[in-house]
Amino acid sequence: MIAALAHTSTMLLRILTLCAMMITPVGALAWSNAGGLGITKQSAGLVLFVTLQRQSMS
């Protein structure tokens, strides 16, 4: 019984470690890109945004 519990906890620890190693870079990238105070619209994005706004108003 104790051996099965030890094996299960070891496997769970390995799975959690693997998940953390895969998710950490994504979280760090999201954290570094979250510095802005809203969505910045530039060039083609701005043109598309204004076009859609005009179409929705008419």
N, C-alpha and C positions, 0 to 999 in steps of 0.2 A: 504494500500500500504506500509506504513512504517512498519507495523507489519510483513508483508511478507518479507520485506528486512531484518529486524532484525532476523527473523527466519532463513533465508537463510545464512546470515553472521555468525550466531551462529553455524549452522550446518557445514559450511565450516571451521570454526575455530576448531571445534571438529575433523573433518576429517584430517585436517593438523596436529593437535596435535597427533592424533593416528598414522599417518604416520611417523612423526618425532620420536615418541617413539619406533616404530618398526625398523626404518632404522638406528638410532643412534648407537646401539650396533654393527651392521654390519660395519658401517663406522669406528668405533673405532678399531675394529679388523683388518680391512684392513689397517688402518693408522699405527697400531703397527707392522704389518708384512711387511710394505713397506720400512723398513730401509735398506735392502740389496741393493747392487749396481748391480743387475742382478740376473739371475737364478742360484742358487747354485745346483750343481749336486753331489749327494752322493750315494754311494753303488749301489743299483739296478738301480736307475735313471741314474747314470753315465755309467753303463754297457749297458743299453738300448740305451743311447745317442750315445756312441761310436759304437755300433753295427749298428745302423741305419745310422750313418755317413759312415761307411765302405761300407755298402750295396749300398748307393747312389753313391759312388765314382766308384764302379765297374760295 
